[in-house]
Amino acid sequence: MTIRCPHCGSPVMVRGNRWECGWCGDFGGVSSLHPTEQAKLMQVAAPSISFTITVTDTSDDEEETPSSFSRSELEDMVRRWDFSENEWACRDLLIAAFPETVSRWSAEELSEMDAMNLMVETGERDPETAIQMMKLLLDTAEMHLQNPEAAYFLLGNELYDLCLSGYIRPRLLEHLKADDRLARQLFQSAYVGSPQEDILLSCSQLEEKELRQKLLDFLACNPFPHDKIELEPDEA
């Protein structure tokens, strides 16, 4: 469910009783949001939860309920960036694509997660799978990463905590060394902020100077504003 900034109308990130807009930089308490947006938050907090995804069953007598979506249907929703049929399509795609990983949670527990929760909790036990989840979302929605609203939703919301997680950072840097597509997705999208800044800081801390320079080169070609990045000079 998208909560929008009262100043510019872009999606905001809500943490506890505070919100922050990654597009215009505005922030405040939940009480400062428009009444309609506050109502959305109250609806999310309500005890009744709708959960429509059916994880793919490999048995011969597999059957889908009318309200469920197949993996290909979910991929198509994310690829088109159209969540009119299922606002949880990003999370449900991860559930459908990684059935063994999500099997540790019940359907009820999964219904209470969003994509960010699912990836962060996966990353605590299995950093590599969490990165594969990240790459699946980025690859599927790649054509929309130049759209500020979509890029903020992915990098400033769904992938935000995962990119900042110490559990996956060393492994993520290894992927960025070998995968220029992933590096471009993270550093040449329409959203640049704390995740990219923290990755660059980790490069400095772990003495990954070559990787840091590569990421800075990608960032330099990013046509979107990224003045929120505060860079420390490289060590000699």
WOMO-V607202 format. One record per residue. RES is the residue in one small letter. SS is DSSP state (H for helix, E for strand, L for the rest). OMEGA is omega as a letter, one per 30 degrees, with the letter a starting at -180 (none if undefined). BURIAL is + if it has 16 or more other C-alpha atoms within 10 Angstrom, else -. Layout:
{{RES	SS	OMEGA	BURIAL} {RES	SS	OMEGA	BURIAL}}
This chain:
{{m	L	a	-} {t	L	l	-} {i	L	a	+} {r	E	a	+} {c	L	l	+} {p	L	a	+} {h	L	a	-} {c	L	l	-} {g	L	l	-} {s	L	l	+} {p	E	l	+} {v	E	l	+} {m	E	a	+} {v	E	l	+} {r	E	a	-} {g	L	l	-} {n	L	a	-} {r	E	l	-} {w	E	l	+} {e	E	l	+} {c	E	l	+} {g	L	a	+} {w	L	a	+} {c	L	l	-} {g	L	l	-} {d	L	l	-} {f	E	l	+} {g	E	l	-} {g	E	a	-} {v	H	a	+} {s	H	a	-} {s	H	l	-} {l	L	l	+} {h	L	a	-} {p	H	a	-} {t	H	l	-} {e	H	l	+} {q	H	l	+} {a	H	l	-} {k	H	a	-} {l	H	l	+} {m	H	l	-} {q	H	l	-} {v	H	a	-} {a	H	a	-} {a	L	a	-} {p	L	a	-} {s	L	a	-} {i	L	l	-} {s	L	a	-} {f	L	a	+} {t	L	a	+} {i	L	l	+} {t	L	l	+} {v	L	a	+} {t	L	l	+} {d	L	a	-} {t	L	a	-} {s	L	a	-} {d	L	a	-} {d	L	a	-} {e	L	a	-} {e	L	l	-} {e	L	l	-} {t	L	a	-} {p	L	a	-} {s	L	a	-} {s	L	l	+} {f	L	l	+} {s	L	l	+} {r	H	a	+} {s	H	l	-} {e	H	l	-} {l	H	l	+} {e	H	a	+} {d	H	l	+} {m	H	a	+} {v	H	a	+} {r	H	l	+} {r	H	a	-} {w	L	a	+} {d	L	a	-} {f	L	a	-} {s	L	l	-} {e	L	a	-} {n	L	a	+} {e	L	l	-} {w	L	a	+} {a	H	l	+} {c	H	l	+} {r	H	a	+} {d	H	l	+} {l	H	l	+} {l	H	l	+} {i	H	a	+} {a	H	a	+} {a	H	a	+} {f	L	a	+} {p	H	a	-} {e	H	a	-} {t	H	a	-} {v	H	a	+} {s	L	l	-} {r	L	l	-} {w	L	l	-} {s	L	l	-} {a	H	l	-} {e	H	l	-} {e	H	l	-} {l	H	a	+} {s	H	a	+} {e	L	l	-} {m	L	l	-} {d	L	a	+} {a	H	a	+} {m	H	l	+} {n	H	a	+} {l	H	a	+} {m	H	a	+} {v	H	a	+} {e	H	l	-} {t	H	a	+} {g	H	a	+} {e	H	a	-} {r	H	a	-} {d	L	a	-} {p	H	a	+} {e	H	l	+} {t	H	l	+} {a	H	l	+} {i	H	l	+} {q	H	l	-} {m	H	l	+} {m	H	a	+} {k	H	l	+} {l	H	l	+} {l	H	a	+} {l	H	a	+} {d	H	a	+} {t	H	a	+} {a	L	a	+} {e	H	a	+} {m	H	a	-} {h	H	a	+} {l	L	l	+} {q	L	l	+} {n	L	a	-} {p	H	a	+} {e	H	l	+} {a	H	a	+} {a	H	l	+} {y	H	l	+} {f	H	a	+} {l	H	a	+} {l	H	a	+} {g	H	a	+} {n	H	a	+} {e	H	a	+} {l	L	a	+} {y	H	a	+} {d	H	l	+} {l	H	l	+} {c	H	a	+} {l	H	a	+} {s	L	l	+} {g	L	a	-} {y	L	a	+} {i	L	a	+} {r	H	a	+} {p	H	a	-} {r	H	l	-} {l	H	l	+} {l	H	l	+} {e	H	l	-} {h	H	a	-} {l	H	l	+} {k	H	a	+} {a	H	a	-} {d	L	l	-} {d	H	l	-} {r	H	l	-} {l	H	l	+} {a	H	l	+} {r	H	a	+} {q	H	a	+} {l	H	a	+} {f	H	l	+} {q	L	l	+} {s	L	a	+} {a	L	l	+} {y	L	l	+} {v	L	a	+} {g	L	a	+} {s	H	a	+} {p	H	a	+} {q	H	l	+} {e	H	a	+} {d	H	l	+} {i	H	l	+} {l	H	l	+} {l	H	l	+} {s	H	l	+} {c	H	l	+} {s	H	a	+} {q	H	a	-} {l	L	l	-} {e	L	l	-} {e	L	a	+} {k	H	a	-} {e	H	l	-} {l	H	a	+} {r	H	a	+} {q	H	l	-} {k	H	a	-} {l	H	l	+} {l	H	l	+} {d	H	l	-} {f	H	a	+} {l	H	a	+} {a	H	l	-} {c	L	l	-} {n	L	a	+} {p	L	a	-} {f	L	a	-} {p	L	l	-} {h	L	a	+} {d	L	l	-} {k	L	l	-} {i	L	l	-} {e	L	a	-} {l	L	l	-} {e	L	l	-} {p	L	l	-} {d	L	l	-} {e	L	a	-} {a	L	none	-}}
